[in-house]
Amino acid sequence: MVALKAGTRPPWVGLGAAVWVEIASGNAYTFPLYSHSLKSVLGFNQHQLTMIGVANDIGENVGLLPGVVCDKFPPWVVLVVGSVFCFFGYGVLFLAVSRTVLSLPYWLLWLALCVAANSNAWFSTAVIVTNMRNFPLSRGTVAGILKGYVGLSAAVFTEIYSVLLHSSSSNLLLFLAIGIPVLCFIMMYFVRPCAPASGDGSEEHCHFLFIQASSIVLGLYLLTTTIMADTYSLSPLISYTFIFIMILLLMAPLAIPVKMTLNPMRTSKSGTLDQSIGSSGSLVQGEGNSDKTEPLLTPSSSAKNLGSFHESEDVSEVAMLLAEGEGAVKKKRRPKRGEDFKFSEAVIKADFWLLFLVYFVGVGSGVTVLNNLAQIGIAQGVHETKILVSLFSFCNFVGRLGGGVVSEHFVRSRTLPRTVWMTFTQIIMIIIYLMFASAMDGTLYIATALLGICFGVQFSVMLPTVSELFGLKHFGLLSNFMALGNPIGAFLFSGLLAGYIYDNEAAKQHGLNRIGSSLTCLGPNCFRLTFLVLAAVCGVGTILSIVLTKRIKPVYQMLYSGGSFRLPQSTSH
């Protein structure tokens, strides 16, 4: 076994703390809870509101800078920057919605929400990158768990919004501005690089199952209590009891490090790997992969190798061989899929752009529905959006968690590329958008639930796929570049398409010749053309996903033949 330079604490502490940070990093999903206040209090029309929603998506997903910073600085630095952005961004929105400051310009509010939502990119990058490196052999499972909790965050915030904040948009924005930074300052001590988990053994498998089960219980609990609170008039005591139980369920992952502390002898294997772990946290088996050279002998391995083959030779002869080898046989080459890529090396690969386009279609179309969920509900006669938001949140969680678990199972048992599940979900999304367009009675909740699942799968599949194709060394930057598909899709499909069509239809219904402010549109025609376009876009995304899956299948056969992750032969000593 090779000793690891990272901290000796078990990585489960950081994973438990990451759950809380990921809940906080889902604050962008609260947009439907206060979007109606932006429209009514500030007098925005639907096009202006959807462009504000685009700012929300741009901020949430433009994480190139967090990716670079996370690759060079410890996680606490990334969390501090995110906390500052969260405080100032939501603080400005609070001042506007509460009317504390009057007549703030539209561009300032747009920029404020962009900055506020950008805190999510900093929060999520810090915990995702750190934990993917702490659990390098369980990437799909970890990505599914953490992204699953992000999916639950909307339901958590909805519960807080309804009970503690009395359904007040200004109170919610104040809570986001102050409460989230305080939480992240508390958790930043625990989110740090640790000795990587071994990735094998029934005990580690049981730990993951426990976290997955507790998250499912939490999701069901949040959905049930939200529906109960909306259906019945509950006493304050019962409502506050619901919040207390929710907090206990959020703390469930911390039971694992507590149990490991009480039974240290049973966890002695945790934190060691047969592979060397580079300082970047990526799985490598030598120095050759970091500088993309392929030496016969390297300083890190040659003494060991030469010693095993030529034990009778003295030290001076070994040193001479090393000196000759260093200058003679180094050979520059580009990395192969499965090895560590630099950003400049990844962006010239067709697989990189195919994955980007597939992800762009999946999340870009899905976020269009999320940003307009309140107006979609009102157009179809559902004026209470809390249940729709909670339903989407729970099913988004199911998709994220399930996408990670299912893809991990099939990639190990059948070397099936994870992108297969992106293909399946985008086929289902075509049907979902046609259901939305039909606006048939009883289909709104079903379509919202199915879309939440498909939307969540895109996230949990994209993250480990990036790490498997292009390595973990620059994972923060590469995965955050992929995330740009979300705001680009929101700008094209939500800002330019959905908002424009909605306002035109609203103007027709009110007998106006031009788009007015704060007009409400009713009926299926408000979004019908938008949903038909989204269905067509997902048809194109399905074709691209099939092409990508066929291209990368040999990579997965190389990485997972034998049922477990293994490094490419070209990176070995």
N, C-alpha and C positions, 0 to 999 in steps of 0.2 A: 504494500500500500504506500502511496505517496502522501506525505504530510501536506496539509493544506495551509496556506498562509492566512486565509480568511479567519474571521472570528470563530471561536470554538462553541458559541451558543448554538443550540439547535435552530434550524430555520423555521420551525413551527411558530415560534414567538413572533417573528416578522410576518408570517402569513396571517396569524390572528389579528395583528395590528393593521395589516393591509386591508382586511375586510372593512374596517371602520373608515379608512381613507378612501376606499373604493365607493362606499356609500356616499361619502362627502363629494366624491368626484362626479357623482351623478346629478349634481345640482342643476345642470343644464336641462334636465328632463322636467324641471318644475315650470318651464316656460308656459305650458297650457294653464297653469294655476293662476298666473298673474297677467296673461296676455290680454284677457278681457278688460282689465283695469287700464292697461296701456292704451287700448282702443277707446274706451269710454272717457277716462279722465283726461287723456291728452288729445283726444279727437282724431285719432289716426283712421285712415281708411284701410281696407284689407290688404291692398298692395303695400302700403307703408308698414303694416304689421308683419306681413310675410317677409319683408326685407329686414325688419328687426329680428325676425326668426332666423334669417340667414346669418346675421351677425352672431347670434347664439351658436349656430352650427360651425361657423368659421372659427370662432374663439375656441370652441370645444375640441376641434379636430386639427387645428394647425399647430402641430407639435414638433416641428423641425428643430426649433431652438431648444425645447426641453430634451429632445433626443440627443442633441450634441452635448448639452450640459450634463445629462445623466451618464454619458459615456466618459466624462472627464472629471466629474466631481461626485462626492458622496450623496446619497439620497436626501439627506436632511437639507442640503442646499436647494435642491429642486423643490422640496416641500415648502421651504420658507418663501421662495419666489411665488409659488402658487397661492400661498396664504395672503401675500401682499396684494396680488392681482384681485383675489376674491373680495378683499376688504374694500378696496377703492372702487371696483367695478359695480358691485351690488350696492355700495354706499351711495353712489350717484343716482342709481335707479330708485333707491328708497327716497332720496330727497325729492325726486320728481313726482313719484306716485303719491307720496304723502302730502304733496303740495307745500313742503317745507321751503323749497326754492321753486319759484314760478318761472315759466317761460324758458326752460332749458332748451337749447336748439336740438333739432332732430339728429343732426350729425353727432352731437355729443352723447346723446342717449344710445345711438347705434354703436359708437366707439366704446362706451361704458359697458354695454352688454358683451361686446366682443372681448374686452379685457377680463370681465368677470367670468365668462365661460371658458376663457383660455386657462384659468386656474385648473380646470379639469384635466387639461393636457399635461400640466406639470404634476398634479397629484397622481394621475393614472400612470404616467410614464415612470415615475419614481418607484411605485410599488410593483408594476408589471415587470419591468426590466430586472429589478432586484430579485423578485421571487422566481422568475424564469431562470435566472442564474443560480439561485439557491436550490432549485429543483430541476436541474437540466435534463434529467431522464424522464420527467413527467410533465412535459411542456403542455400537452393538450389538456390534461386534467387541471393543472394550475390555471391556465388561461380561462378554461371554462368556469372554474370556481370564482375567480376574481371578477371576470366580466359578468358572471351571473349576479353577483352582489351589486354591480353597477346597474344591472337591469332592475333589481329590486328597489333601487334608491328612490325612484319616482313614487312607489307605494309608501315607502318610509316617510318621505317628505309630505305626501298627501295626508298621512295619519297625523303627523306633527301639525300640518297646516289646519286640519279640521279641529283637532282637540286643543292643542296648546296655544295655537295662534288664532283661534276663533274665525277661521276662514277669511282672514284679512290679508290682502295682497301686500300692503305696506309692512305689516308685521313679518310676513314671510321674507321679504327682501331684507329687512333688518336682521332677521335670524341668519340668513345666508351670508350677510356681510360680517357678522361678528361670531356666530356660533361655529361655522366651519373652520375659520382660521384657528380658533382656540382648540378645536378638536385635533387639527393637524399638528399644532405645536406640541400637543401632548403625545401624539403617536410617533413623531419623527425619531424619537430616541430608539424605538423598537424596530423601525424599518431600516435595516442595514444589511450589507453582505455578510453571509455566514458560511460555515463549512457546508458544502453542497450535500444534499441528502443522497443516500446510496442508490435510491431508485428501485431497490428490490426488497423482498421480505414481506411477509403477510402483515406485519405490524404497521408498516408505512401504508400499505393498501387499506388497512382498517381505519387509519387516521383520515385518509382522504374520503372514505365512505362516510365517516362520522360527520365531516364538514359538509359533504354533499347532502346528507340526510337532514342535518340541522338547517341548512339553507332552504331545502324544500319545505320543511315544517314552517319556517319563517315566512316563505312566500304564500303558502296556503293560509296561514294565520292573518297576514296582512290583507289578502283578498277578502277573507271572511269578515274580518272586523270592519273593513271599509264598507262592504255591502250592508252589514248590520247597522252601522252608524247612519247610513243614508236611508235605510228603510224604517228604522225604529227611532224613537226619541229616547236616547240613553241618558242616564243620570251622569253628572260629572264624575262621581266615584268610579263608575264602571268605565268611563272613557279614560280616566287616568290610570286605571288598572290595566287597560289594554296597552297603553304606552309603556308601563313598567314591564309587562311581559315581553313586549317587543324588544326592549333593551336587553333583557336577559337572553333572548334568543340570539341577538347580535353578538353577545359575549360568548356564545357556545364554542367557537373555534379556539378560544383561549383555554378551554379545558384540556386540550392536548398537551401544551407545554407544562401545565400544572401537573398532569398525570406523569409526564416524563421526568419532572423534578422529583416527584414522590417515588418513582421507580426508575432510577437512573441506570441500573444494571441491564434493564431490558432494552435500552436504546443505544447501546455502545456502538452499534454499527452505523448509526446515523452520523452523517457528516464526513464520510470517507468514500472515495471513488477509486476504481482501478485506473481511471484516466487521470492525467494531470489536468488541473484547472488553471488556465491562464489568469493573469491578473485582471483581465477584462471580464472574467466570469464565463467566457465561452469554453466549450468543450474542445480541447485540442490535445494532441498527443506529442507535441513537440514544438519547437520554435519555427519550424519550417513554414507552417501555415500562416503565421502572423506577418511574415514579410514576403510571402508568396514565392519562396525559393524551395528548391528540392535538393538539398545537399546529401551527399553520401554519408558524410560525418558532420555532425554539429556539435558545438561545445557542450550542449546540455545532455547529449546522448552518447557521444563517441567514447568517452571513458568507460562507460558501462558496457557498451557493445564490444569495444575492442578488448576489454578485460575478459569478457566471456569467451571470445574466440582465440585470443592470443595471450593467455595468462603467463606464458614463459618469457614474453618479451619485456624488456626493461622499460622504464619510464621515458628515457630519452628517445627511444624508437617510436613510442606512442606519440610523443610530442611532435616528432618530425612528420609523422603521418598526418597529424592534425594540421600542422602548418601547411603542408602540401595540399591537403584536401580543402582547406578554407579558401584558397585562392583559385583552385583548379576546377572544381566540379559544381560550384553553385550555378544554377540555371533558372533564370527568370521564367515564370509562366503565369498564366491567368488561373484564378481559382476555378474549381469545378463545382457544380451544384452540390450542395451539402457541406461545403467548406465555408470559411469566413470570407465574406465579400466586403470590400470597401463600398461606400455609396456610389462612387464614380464607376466602379466595376459592375455593380448591380443594375444601374439604370440603362446600360446598353444591352441588357438581356431581354429577349422577347417574353420569357416567362414572367419577368417582373412587371411588364406593362399589361400582359394578359390578366395577371392577378389583380392589378390595380383597376382595370376596366370592369372586371367581374364584381369586385367589391364596390366600386363606384355605382354600378347599376343597383346592386342589392340594397345598400344603405342609403344611397341618394334618393331612391324612390320611396323607401320606407320612412325616412325622416320627413319627407314631404307630407305624408299622412299625419305624422306625430305633430308637426308644427301647426297643422290646420285642424287638429282633432276636435277642438272646441267648436269651430265653425262647421265642421262636417256633421257633428252631432246636432247642432242647432238646425242646420239645413234639413236634417232628417227627423226633426221633432224631438230630439233629446237635449234638453236644456241643462241638465246636471251632468257635468263632464267628469266629476271625480271618479265615478265608477268606470268610465271609459279609460281614464288615465291609469287607474289601478289595475284594470284588466290588461291593458297593453303592457304595463310594467311587469306584472306577474308572468305573462306569457313571454315577454322579452327575456326575463330571467330563465324561464324553462328552456328557451331556445339557446341561450348562452351556455347554461350548465349542461344541457343535453348534447349540444353540439360538441362540446369538449370531451364529454364522456364517451359518446358514441363514436366519434372520429378516432379517439384514442384506442378504443377496443378494436375497431376494424383495421386500423393501420397496423396494429401489432398482430392480429390474427390472420389477416388476409392481405397485408401490405396494400390496402386500398387507399389511394390518395385522399387527403381530407377534402379536397375541392369537389369530390363527388357530392358532398352534402350541400355545397353551394349550388350545384346544378339542380338537385332535387327541390330545394327550397325556392329557387327562382321559377321553376315550373309551377309550383304551388302559388307563388305570388301572382302569376298571370291570372289564375282563376280568382284569386282574392280581389284583384283590382276590377275584374269584371263583376264580381259581387258588389263591390262598392258602387260601381257605375250603374248597376241595375236598381239600387236603392230599394230593394224589395223588403217588405215588412219582416222583421226578425233577423235580418242578415247583418245588421250593423255590428252587433256584439260578436257574432261568430267571425266576421271578417276581421275585426279589430284583434281578436284573440289569435287567429291564425297568422296574421301579419306580425304580431309581436313575436311569435315563435320563430318565423322565418327571418325576421330582422335580427334577432339575437344570434341565430346560427352564423350569420355572416361575420360577426365580430369574433366569436370563439374559434372559428375555423381559420380566419385570416392570420391571426397572431402566430400560432405554432407553425403554419405553413411558411411564413416569412422566415422564421428561425431555422426551419429544416432545409429550405432551399438556399438561404444566404447566410446562415450562421448566427451566432449570438454576440459576436464581438461588437458589431455595429447595429445590433437589433433595435436599440432605442430610436435611432435616426431612420432606419428603413421602415419600421412599423409605423412611425408617425407620418412618414411620407405617404404610405398607403392610406392612412386615415384622412388624407386630404380629399379622398373620394366623397366623404360625407358632406362637407360644406360646398364642394363644387356641385354635387347633386342637388343640395338644398337651394343653391342660387339659381340653377337652371330650371329645376322642376317646381320648386315652391315659390321662389321670388318672382321669376319671369313668367312662369306658366300658370300655376294655380291662383296666385294673387290677382293676376290680370284678368283671367277668365271669371273669377268670383266677382270682382268689382264691376265688370261689364254686365254680368247677369243681374247683379243687384241694381245697377242703374236702369236696366230695362224694366225690372219689376216696379221700380218707383217712378217710372215715366220720365226719366231724365235723359238728356242727350249726352251727358258726360259723367265721368266717375265723380262721385261725391264722397264726403268724409263720413265715416262711421255708419255706412249703409249696411243693413243686414239682408242677406240673401237666403231665401227659403226654397226648398225643393231639390230634386235630384240634379237639375241642370246646373246647379252652382259648381259642381266638381265633376260632372260626368265626362266631359272632354278630357279633363286632366287624368282621370283614371284610365281612360282608353289609351292615352299616350303612354302612361306608365306600364300598362300591360304589354304594349308593343316593345317598349324599351327592355323589359324583362325577357321578352322573346329573344332579343339580340344577345342579352347577357347569358342566357342559357346556352346558346351556340358557342359563345366565347369560352364558357366554363367547360364545355365538353372538349374543346380543342386543348385547353390548358391541362385538363386531367389526363388526356392521352399523352401529352408531351412529358409530364413529370412522373408518370407511373414508373419508369425505370429508376428514378431517383429513390422512390419509396421502397422499391424492391431491394436496392442496395443498402438503404439505411435500416430497414426493419426485417430483412430476411432472418429467420430464426426466432421471430416473435419479440425481439427487444431492440432498442435503439443501439446502433453501433456506428462508429465513425468511419468515414471514407478511408479506404486503404492508403490513399495518397497523402494523408495527413499523419500517418504513423511514422515512427522513428525508422 
